[in-house]
Amino acid sequence: MDIAGALQVSLAQLIGPSAIFYALLAIGLNLHFGYAGLLNFGQIGFALLGGYGVGIMTVTYQQPLWVGILVGLVAAGLLAVVLGIPTLRLRADYLAIVTIAASEILRLIFRSTASDSITGSTNGLFGFADPFTTLSPFDSGKQYNFLGVKFYGDDLWSMVVGWTLVLVLCGFVYLLTHSPWGRVLKAVREDEDAARALGKNVFVYKMQALVLGGMIGGLGGVFNALQTKSINPDFYSTAQTFFAFGALILGGAATVFGPVVGAMLFWFLLAIPDALLRQAISGPEPLLPLTEQQVGAMRFVLLGIMIAVLMVFRPQGILGNKREVQLNA
């Protein structure tokens, strides 16, 4: 078994673009679930609008890239408003049902052949990331050694921009949650009736948190579109939201850096068993009688067991505070 090779592959996932994308999704979910107590099971829908905002405006309507980014973020914010108006006055499970349904409806609409002229249907959109790539100081076709792991120039540029964006958002979340607004949001999470009794408009605070978290999710979609240089509707499945939730739970909800640490560990722990299992089934005399498809499923099973064990012994996550996750029943 090549342990060093498996660790090298896993390190690439630890700091790679996938970790950045899910960190952005998890930061948005942290505002929703960790600080406001909102159950959003459709965060990938906000990312879809962010990514397609870039693709549609630049490819279909031939607009500058910055216009596409702005449209994607505004569309994500508007989706939050549309979903929040009928649900935020009701129980938390209504928001969960509506968001997961909305994300799947959007995916089906964007992959429909009826929208082919705008969204590219199942073929998706591509050829819009050149303005982003031309800003890179790295050679696109050259491999760079970073922390012992090799990345192509385009990926390294995406990582520089992505991790900078993550750090800026962490600072933004820290300032928000340590302001009077953040303290009210925590009060709403703990006891809505008490917050209302103190004269706070609970609906407005929930809506603000939903919009901000949704726009951060949309920013994740923008980053993913620019990093992969393509958009495909089938990528934006509901499973991606639960991966982000797994990262949030792993790192710790209601913490500034919990979503980031969780996203990094999520992909690191997912990559290690994948690399080791693929080594175990390769060669003329494989150690395990598994197929490639079974290995792909087994890594999620093992990661799920790890998260379940973590929930038993440390339900608040790695960086979390147990009091912060005891939501009002």
LORO-554232 format. One line per field, with one value per residue (C-alpha): residue in one letter; x negated, y negated, z. Coordinates in nm, 4 decimals. Last residue first. Example, Ala and Ser with C-alpha at 12.3 -4.5 7.8 and 13.67 -1.06 7.14 Angstrom:
# residues 2
residu	[s:a]
xx	[-1.3670:-1.2300]
yy	[0.1060:0.4500]
zz	[0.7140:0.7800]
***
This chain:
# residues 329
residu	[a:n:l:q:v:e:r:k:n:g:l:i:g:q:p:r:f:v:m:l:v:a:i:m:i:g:l:l:v:f:r:m:a:g:v:q:q:e:t:l:p:l:l:p:e:p:g:s:i:a:q:r:l:l:a:d:p:i:a:l:l:f:w:f:l:m:a:g:v:v:p:g:f:v:t:a:a:g:g:l:i:l:a:g:f:a:f:f:t:q:a:t:s:y:f:d:p:n:i:s:k:t:q:l:a:n:f:v:g:g:l:g:g:i:m:g:g:l:v:l:a:q:m:k:y:v:f:v:n:k:g:l:a:r:a:a:d:e:d:e:r:v:a:k:l:v:r:g:w:p:s:h:t:l:l:y:v:f:g:c:l:v:l:v:l:t:w:g:v:v:m:s:w:l:d:d:g:y:f:k:v:g:l:f:n:y:q:k:g:s:d:f:p:s:l:t:t:f:p:d:a:f:g:f:l:g:n:t:s:g:t:i:s:d:s:a:t:s:r:f:i:l:r:l:i:e:s:a:a:i:t:v:i:a:l:y:d:a:r:l:r:l:t:p:i:g:l:v:v:a:l:l:g:a:a:v:l:g:v:l:i:g:v:w:l:p:q:q:y:t:v:t:m:i:g:v:g:y:g:g:l:l:a:f:g:i:q:g:f:n:l:l:g:a:y:g:f:h:l:n:l:g:i:a:l:l:a:y:f:i:a:s:p:g:i:l:q:a:l:s:v:q:l:a:g:a:i:d:m]
xx	[3.7308:3.5115:3.1717:2.8967:2.6247:2.4591:2.4526:2.2320:1.9669:1.8262:1.4690:1.4666:1.8416:2.1113:2.2232:1.8859:1.8947:2.2083:2.2053:1.8386:1.9262:2.1957:1.9489:1.6956:1.9649:2.0742:1.7149:1.6887:2.0166:1.9161:1.5883:1.7779:1.9939:1.7048:1.5289:1.8392:1.8478:1.4811:1.5500:1.4575:1.2934:1.0285:0.6542:0.6240:0.3978:0.3337:0.3160:0.5742:0.8452:0.6368:0.4924:0.8434:0.9333:0.6389:0.7144:1.0873:1.0239:0.8005:1.0093:1.3265:1.1388:0.9592:1.2797:1.4703:1.1635:1.1373:1.5109:1.5217:1.2302:1.4038:1.7509:1.6068:1.4061:1.6612:1.8509:2.2286:2.2075:1.8998:1.6406:1.8007:2.1556:2.0741:1.8905:2.1810:2.4207:2.2088:2.2248:2.5995:2.6331:2.4335:2.6660:2.9545:2.8165:2.6447:2.4018:2.6836:2.7332:2.3892:2.1834:1.8340:1.5005:1.4418:1.2970:1.5207:1.8385:1.7347:1.6588:1.9936:2.1764:1.9988:2.1020:2.4603:2.4163:2.2938:2.6042:2.8231:2.6586:2.7173:3.0773:3.1685:3.0065:3.1947:3.5196:3.4738:3.4057:3.7124:3.9402:3.8222:3.9090:3.7601:3.9711:3.8292:4.1341:4.0603:3.7119:3.8609:4.1109:3.8402:3.6301:3.2789:3.2530:3.4143:3.1685:2.8825:3.0081:3.0387:2.6749:2.5743:2.7509:2.5924:2.2529:2.0360:2.2185:2.1786:1.8115:1.7239:1.9319:1.7484:1.4100:1.5043:1.6228:1.2859:1.1049:1.3211:1.2662:0.8905:0.9190:1.1040:0.8813:0.5607:0.7265:0.8607:0.5118:0.3684:0.6319:0.5480:0.1747:0.1959:0.1492:-0.1213:-0.1261:-0.4298:-0.2993:-0.2503:-0.4468:-0.3320:-0.2333:-0.2349:0.0446:0.2226:-0.0926:-0.0342:0.0226:0.3948:0.5975:0.6419:0.8267:1.1051:1.1670:1.1542:1.4206:1.7190:1.6472:1.8955:2.2680:2.4727:2.5088:2.8190:3.0058:2.7799:2.9240:3.0763:3.1467:3.1891:3.4673:3.7360:3.4843:3.5074:3.1785:3.2417:3.6000:3.5032:3.2319:3.4648:3.7311:3.4695:3.3540:3.7127:3.8111:3.5160:3.5908:3.9657:3.9339:3.6666:3.8568:4.1692:3.9664:3.8800:4.2400:4.4222:4.3554:4.0400:4.2293:4.4364:4.1913:3.8739:3.8857:3.9329:3.6852:3.4199:3.4724:3.4226:3.0871:2.9700:3.0799:2.8901:2.5731:2.6010:2.6808:2.3735:2.1464:2.2894:2.2392:1.8791:1.8192:1.9168:2.2380:2.2748:2.6416:2.6197:2.2545:2.1782:2.5226:2.6228:2.2968:2.2468:2.6078:2.5921:2.3268:2.5002:2.8409:2.7063:2.5298:2.8622:3.0191:2.7275:2.8392:3.1635:3.1969:3.2200:3.3219:3.3106:3.1744:3.0488:2.6810:2.5881:2.8635:2.8896:2.5637:2.3829:2.5551:2.3901:2.0506:2.1203:2.1768:1.8553:1.6637:1.8129:1.6636:1.3293:1.2917:1.3600:1.0974:0.8114:0.6718:0.7751:0.8402:0.4750:0.3782:0.5798:0.3908:0.0591:0.1778:0.2715:-0.0687:-0.2488:-0.0433:-0.1343:0.0000]
yy	[-2.2765:-2.5861:-2.4988:-2.3440:-2.3990:-2.7012:-2.5440:-2.2594:-2.4986:-2.3975:-2.3627:-1.9871:-1.9350:-2.0217:-1.6581:-1.5478:-1.1833:-1.0592:-1.3086:-1.2278:-0.8582:-0.9429:-1.1622:-0.8770:-0.6274:-0.8599:-0.8894:-0.5107:-0.4801:-0.7630:-0.5863:-0.2605:-0.4066:-0.4981:-0.1728:0.0214:-0.1518:-0.0671:0.2977:0.4753:0.8114:0.6699:0.7383:0.7414:1.0010:0.8879:0.5231:0.2820:0.3480:0.2463:-0.0608:-0.1817:-0.1201:-0.3292:-0.6245:-0.6245:-0.5716:-0.8837:-1.1041:-1.1218:-1.2066:-1.4913:-1.6024:-1.6350:-1.7623:-2.0690:-2.1332:-2.0969:-2.3334:-2.5946:-2.5443:-2.5592:-2.8781:-3.1302:-2.9058:-2.8604:-2.5038:-2.2872:-2.1503:-1.8117:-1.9442:-2.2146:-1.9711:-1.7261:-2.0119:-2.0968:-1.7332:-1.7490:-2.0445:-1.8629:-1.5613:-1.7834:-1.7856:-2.0787:-1.8739:-1.7645:-2.1236:-2.1481:-2.4658:-2.5030:-2.6729:-2.4396:-2.7229:-2.9970:-2.7926:-2.6744:-3.0299:-3.1619:-2.8748:-2.9503:-3.3135:-3.1902:-3.0099:-3.3394:-3.4995:-3.2389:-3.2976:-3.6719:-3.6305:-3.3752:-3.5817:-3.8940:-3.7001:-3.5580:-3.9053:-4.0458:-3.7668:-3.8057:-4.1744:-4.2523:-4.4243:-4.2525:-4.0237:-3.9247:-3.8063:-3.6096:-3.4462:-3.3524:-3.1690:-3.0384:-3.1095:-3.4506:-3.5328:-3.4246:-3.6615:-3.9412:-3.8895:-3.8945:-4.2240:-4.3774:-4.2928:-3.9924:-3.7726:-4.0249:-4.1010:-3.7315:-3.6558:-3.9248:-3.7998:-3.4489:-3.5933:-3.7592:-3.4356:-3.2355:-3.4890:-3.4733:-3.0939:-3.1097:-3.3638:-3.1785:-2.8411:-2.9499:-3.0672:-2.7314:-2.5489:-2.7519:-2.7005:-2.3242:-2.1833:-1.9545:-1.8625:-1.8888:-2.1990:-2.3617:-2.2302:-2.4062:-2.2336:-2.4400:-2.4452:-2.7531:-2.9540:-3.1431:-3.5177:-3.4595:-3.7561:-3.5849:-3.2999:-3.5246:-3.6923:-3.3454:-3.1919:-3.2109:-2.9259:-2.6813:-2.6268:-2.3154:-2.0194:-1.9004:-2.2210:-2.4899:-2.7418:-3.0018:-2.8319:-2.4957:-2.6157:-2.3895:-2.1042:-2.1033:-2.1063:-2.4513:-2.3654:-2.0347:-2.1976:-2.4802:-2.2322:-2.0405:-2.3538:-2.4639:-2.1295:-2.1292:-2.4887:-2.4380:-2.1284:-2.2789:-2.6081:-2.4173:-2.2198:-2.5370:-2.6098:-2.9009:-3.2757:-3.2046:-3.0030:-3.2258:-3.5193:-3.3116:-3.1263:-3.4383:-3.6381:-3.3649:-3.3314:-3.7078:-3.6834:-3.4040:-3.6045:-3.9091:-3.7013:-3.5534:-3.8908:-4.0481:-3.7661:-3.7862:-4.1631:-4.1180:-3.8745:-4.1242:-4.0580:-3.8396:-3.7499:-3.3713:-3.3210:-3.5987:-3.6560:-3.2895:-3.1532:-3.4007:-3.3885:-3.0140:-2.9802:-3.2014:-3.0522:-2.7003:-2.8015:-2.9235:-2.5894:-2.4092:-2.5559:-2.3582:-2.1884:-2.5165:-2.4567:-2.7957:-2.8147:-3.1710:-3.1375:-2.7788:-2.6898:-2.9870:-3.1722:-2.8381:-2.7342:-3.0292:-2.9347:-2.5729:-2.6623:-2.8649:-2.5833:-2.3425:-2.5393:-2.5910:-2.2211:-2.1345:-2.3872:-2.2104:-2.2518:-1.9204:-1.7554:-1.7930:-1.6735:-1.3566:-1.2820:-1.3280:-1.1180:-0.8334:-0.8538:-0.8436:-0.5437:-0.3409:0.0000]
zz	[2.0531:2.0780:1.9392:2.1498:1.8914:2.0549:2.4016:2.2783:2.1466:1.8104:1.6885:1.6190:1.6016:1.8584:1.8794:2.0224:2.1351:1.9594:1.6729:1.6054:1.5793:1.3237:1.1303:1.1151:1.0115:0.7322:0.6124:0.5946:0.4038:0.1707:0.0907:0.0319:-0.2437:-0.4734:-0.3830:-0.4817:-0.8206:-0.8859:-0.8029:-0.4799:-0.4095:-0.1714:-0.1648:-0.5431:-0.7071:-1.0671:-0.9627:-0.8271:-0.5670:-0.2621:-0.4366:-0.5096:-0.1452:-0.0234:-0.2511:-0.1712:0.1999:0.2057:-0.0261:0.1819:0.5003:0.3196:0.1501:0.4776:0.6635:0.4384:0.4443:0.8240:0.8787:0.6637:0.8149:1.1698:1.1088:1.2357:1.4736:1.4969:1.3614:1.4180:1.1775:1.1176:1.1313:0.8763:0.6471:0.6627:0.5868:0.2814:0.1698:0.2372:0.0025:-0.2666:-0.2422:-0.3534:-0.7065:-0.8734:-1.0828:-1.3128:-1.4268:-1.5922:-1.5779:-1.7206:-1.6573:-1.3578:-1.1483:-1.2879:-1.2413:-0.8944:-0.7820:-0.9066:-0.7370:-0.4093:-0.4492:-0.4793:-0.1465:0.0009:-0.1523:0.0167:0.3542:0.3265:0.2070:0.4741:0.7503:0.6412:0.6208:0.9695:1.1074:0.9313:1.0547:1.4153:1.4334:1.7729:2.0381:2.3470:2.3604:2.0027:2.1050:2.3953:2.1615:1.9129:2.1708:2.1048:1.7335:1.7690:2.0472:1.8245:1.5547:1.8098:1.9049:1.5409:1.4778:1.7893:1.6368:1.7179:1.4629:1.1858:1.2481:1.2632:0.9538:0.7566:0.8764:0.7701:0.4379:0.3790:0.4668:0.2241:-0.0553:-0.0069:-0.0111:-0.3425:-0.5171:-0.4330:-0.4965:-0.8355:-0.9322:-0.8234:-1.0272:-1.3376:-1.2910:-1.2588:-0.9105:-0.7742:-0.4072:-0.1788:-0.0064:-0.3487:-0.6456:-0.9611:-1.2847:-1.6042:-1.8609:-1.7269:-1.6497:-1.3249:-1.2805:-1.3415:-1.4667:-1.8047:-1.6310:-1.4996:-1.8368:-2.0015:-1.7747:-2.0125:-2.2565:-2.1100:-2.0637:-1.9898:-2.2234:-2.0349:-2.1282:-2.2753:-2.0292:-2.2625:-2.5964:-2.4231:-2.1925:-2.3431:-2.3438:-1.9639:-1.7708:-1.6214:-1.5297:-1.3693:-1.1592:-1.0561:-0.9454:-0.7429:-0.5641:-0.5011:-0.3498:-0.1093:-0.0128:0.0361:0.2544:0.4806:0.5082:0.6141:0.8699:1.0612:1.1594:0.9965:0.9730:0.7724:0.5112:0.2794:0.2555:0.2844:-0.0454:-0.2580:-0.0498:-0.0657:-0.4415:-0.4734:-0.2954:-0.5242:-0.8297:-0.6993:-0.6583:-1.0090:-1.1663:-1.0034:-1.1201:-1.4721:-1.4838:-1.3668:-1.6542:-1.9210:-2.1182:-2.4276:-2.3636:-2.3915:-2.3003:-2.0498:-1.8940:-1.9017:-1.7628:-1.4772:-1.3598:-1.4144:-1.1455:-0.8917:-0.9659:-0.9177:-0.5958:-0.4570:-0.5517:-0.3863:-0.0554:-0.0782:0.2604:0.4512:0.8115:0.9834:1.3402:1.2905:1.3894:1.3080:1.0636:0.8304:0.8922:0.9025:0.5805:0.4063:0.5487:0.4477:0.0817:0.0780:0.2491:-0.0045:-0.2929:-0.1187:-0.0341:-0.3982:-0.5147:-0.3340:0.0177:0.1744:-0.1631:-0.2674:0.0796:0.0181:-0.3035:-0.1217:0.1702:-0.0647:-0.2347:0.0998:0.2113:-0.0992:0.0000]
***
